[in-house]
């Protein structure tokens, strides 16, 4: 039995209220897929599971459902272009503007199970490997889901997970085998701090940031929420700092407080620097 429209709308309203993610009609299959495990555990259909929760919804039920519907799959160096932009344009531009990078703060928002912030850490290590100095680099990685934050903090990944986008050379250099899993090196783990954070809330402590990665998140928000999140990020960036969005996302036509910078086949966005 498929989920009824009434029960689908109940879940959509719950997810929207907690995360601002809009589950539009046509996403019923996603709700059924993501909640199927919970329903099987109770020996009922997804529709019956939702009906039960509408009658009596605990805080833990809410957390489980919202996390299930807002957790997205990820991979190492996903889409590649953002990491090329980081090493090929952003880091050189920040260095040129400031003379030297005594410290570097990066916010990886909606970091999922950690592949993005650890990919950023590897990019920084490789970029500064030939430099005469090593800036103090701090990466703050946040996500709405405590479940994925807990997994990311372990720094351990299955063979299937490391096969998704991780170059063999990086696996050899930055990971150690631990039974059937791979554990990321202590030096990279030391660069990343994980924290639970809702993008609807004020920016997390740890800024101001030089770079914010906010990829493949805005596409799930309506226009007012997109604008709110962009303004929060704008306020969390240092003047001249950079915002990296997903390939299908842009600030153009939405928020004119950003300068669009073309890098190769993609674009990044820069907060205007303070001028005299």
C-alpha positions in Angstrom: 0.0 0.0 0.0 1.4 3.4 -1.0 1.5 6.3 1.4 -1.6 8.3 1.3 -1.5 12.0 0.3 -2.6 13.0 3.8 0.2 11.0 5.5 2.8 12.3 2.9 1.7 15.9 3.7 2.1 15.2 7.4 5.7 14.1 6.9 6.4 16.9 4.4 5.2 19.5 6.9 7.2 18.0 9.7 10.4 18.0 7.7 9.8 21.5 6.4 9.2 22.8 10.0 12.4 21.2 11.3 14.8 21.7 8.4 13.1 24.0 5.8 13.6 21.3 3.2 10.5 21.2 0.9 9.3 17.7 -0.1 7.1 18.6 -3.1 4.3 16.3 -4.4 6.0 13.5 -6.4 8.5 12.8 -3.6 6.2 10.2 -2.1 8.7 7.5 -3.2 11.4 9.1 -1.2 9.4 9.1 2.0 8.5 5.4 1.4 12.1 4.5 0.8 13.6 6.4 3.7 11.0 5.3 6.2 10.7 1.7 5.1 13.2 0.3 7.6 11.3 1.9 10.5 8.0 0.4 9.2 9.6 -3.1 8.7 10.9 -3.0 12.3 7.3 -2.6 13.5 5.8 -5.1 11.0 3.7 -2.5 9.2 3.5 -0.6 6.0 5.0 2.9 5.7 1.5 4.4 5.6 0.6 2.5 8.8 3.8 3.7 10.4 3.1 7.3 9.6 -0.5 7.0 10.8 0.8 5.7 14.2 3.2 8.6 14.5 0.4 11.1 13.8 -1.4 9.7 16.8 1.6 9.7 19.1 4.9 11.3 18.0 7.8 11.3 20.5 10.8 13.5 20.2 13.0 10.6 19.2 10.5 9.6 16.5 10.7 13.2 15.1 14.5 13.1 15.2 14.6 9.7 13.4 12.2 10.8 10.7 13.8 14.2 10.0 17.3 12.7 9.9 16.1 9.9 7.5 14.6 12.4 5.1 17.4 15.0 5.2 20.5 12.7 5.0 22.0 12.6 1.5 24.6 10.3 0.0 28.0 11.8 -0.7 31.4 10.9 -2.0 35.0 11.9 -1.9 36.0 15.0 -4.0 32.4 15.1 -5.2 32.1 16.9 -8.6 35.9 17.7 -8.4 35.5 21.3 -9.6 35.0 22.8 -6.1 38.3 21.3 -4.9 40.1 22.4 -8.1 38.7 25.9 -7.5 39.9 25.8 -3.9 43.5 25.0 -4.8 43.6 26.8 -8.2 41.9 30.1 -7.3 40.6 30.5 -3.8 43.8 29.8 -1.8 46.1 31.8 -4.2 43.6 34.7 -4.1 43.4 34.8 -0.3 47.2 34.6 -0.1 47.6 37.5 -2.6 45.0 39.6 -0.9 46.4 39.2 2.6 50.1 38.7 1.9 50.3 35.6 4.0 47.8 33.1 5.5 48.6 32.9 9.1 45.4 31.0 9.7 42.6 29.6 7.5 39.1 28.8 8.6 36.7 26.8 6.4 33.1 25.9 7.1 31.8 22.7 5.5 28.0 23.1 5.9 25.8 20.0 5.4 28.9 17.8 5.6 27.0 14.5 5.8 29.3 11.6 6.8 32.5 13.6 6.4 33.8 13.0 2.9 33.6 16.7 2.0 35.6 18.2 5.0 38.2 15.4 4.8 38.5 16.0 1.1 39.0 19.7 1.8 41.7 18.7 4.4 43.5 16.6 1.8 43.4 19.4 -0.7 44.9 21.8 1.8 47.7 19.4 2.7 48.6 18.8 -0.9 48.4 22.6 -1.7 50.7 23.6 1.1 53.1 20.7 0.9 55.5 22.7 -1.2 55.1 25.9 0.7 57.7 27.4 3.0 55.0 27.8 5.7 52.0 25.9 6.9 49.1 28.1 7.9 47.0 27.0 10.8 44.0 25.4 9.0 40.7 24.8 10.8 37.7 23.1 9.2 34.3 23.3 10.9 32.0 20.6 9.5 28.3 20.7 10.4 25.2 18.9 9.6 21.6 18.7 10.8 21.8 15.0 11.4 23.6 13.8 14.6 23.7 10.3 13.1 25.9 11.3 10.2 28.0 13.6 12.5 28.7 10.6 14.8 29.8 8.5 11.8 32.0 11.3 10.4 33.8 11.7 13.8 34.9 8.1 13.8 36.9 8.8 10.6 36.2 5.2 9.5 34.8 4.1 6.1 34.0 0.9 4.4 35.7 -0.4 1.3 32.6 0.6 -0.7 32.7 4.1 0.7 36.4 4.7 -0.1 35.8 3.4 -3.6 33.5 6.3 -4.2 35.7 9.1 -5.6 38.8 8.6 -3.5 42.1 8.5 -5.5 44.2 5.5 -4.7 47.2 7.7 -3.9 45.1 9.5 -1.2 44.0 6.2 0.2 47.6 5.1 0.6 48.8 8.4 2.0 46.0 9.4 4.4 44.3 6.1 5.5 45.1 3.1 7.6 43.5 -0.3 7.3 41.4 -1.3 10.4 40.0 -4.7 9.8 37.4 -4.4 7.1 37.4 -0.6 7.3 39.7 2.3 6.5 40.5 5.0 9.1 41.6 8.5 8.1 44.9 9.7 9.5 45.2 11.5 12.8 46.7 14.6 11.2 43.6 15.0 9.0 41.2 14.3 11.7 42.9 17.0 13.9 42.1 19.6 11.2 38.3 19.0 11.3 35.8 19.7 14.1 32.3 18.3 13.7 29.2 19.9 15.2 25.5 19.6 14.8 23.9 22.7 13.2 20.7 23.7 11.6 21.2 26.1 8.7 18.0 28.0 9.8 19.9 29.0 13.0 22.6 31.7 13.3 26.0 30.7 12.0 27.9 28.3 14.3 30.7 29.5 16.6 34.1 29.3 14.9 34.1 32.1 12.4 34.6 34.4 10.7 35.4 32.0 7.9 37.6 32.4 4.8 35.7 29.9 2.8 32.2 28.3 3.1 31.3 25.1 1.3 27.4 25.0 1.0 26.8 22.5 -1.8 23.7 20.8 -2.9 21.6 22.2 -0.1 19.9 25.4 -1.4 18.1 23.4 -4.1 15.9 21.9 -1.4 14.8 25.3 0.0 12.2 27.8 -1.2 13.3 31.3 -2.2 12.9 33.0 1.2 14.8 30.3 3.0 17.6 30.3 0.4 17.9 34.1 0.9 18.0 33.7 4.7 20.7 31.0 4.6 22.8 33.0 2.1 22.6 36.1 4.3 23.7 34.0 7.3 26.6 32.7 5.4 27.5 36.2 4.1 27.6 37.5 7.7 29.9 34.5 8.7 32.5 35.2 6.0 35.4 37.5 6.3 35.5 40.3 3.7 36.9 38.8 0.5 35.9 35.3 1.6 34.5 32.8 -0.8 31.3 30.7 -1.0 31.2 27.4 -2.9 27.8 26.2 -4.0 26.7 23.1 -5.9 26.7 22.9 -9.7 23.0 23.6 -9.9 23.0 26.4 -7.4 23.7 30.2 -7.7 23.3 33.5 -5.9 22.5 35.3 -9.2 19.0 36.7 -9.3 18.6 35.9 -5.6 21.2 37.8 -3.6 23.2 40.6 -5.2 25.7 40.9 -2.3 28.0 38.4 -3.9 30.5 38.7 -6.8 30.3 35.8 -9.2 33.8 34.4 -10.1 34.2 32.1 -13.0 36.7 29.3 -12.4 37.1 26.9 -15.3 33.7 25.3 -16.0 32.2 26.4 -12.7 31.5 29.5 -10.6 32.2 30.5 -7.0 31.0 33.5 -5.1 33.0 36.1 -3.3 32.0 38.5 -0.5 33.1 42.0 -1.4 36.3 43.1 0.3 36.4 46.2 2.4 38.0 49.1 0.5 39.3 52.4 1.8 
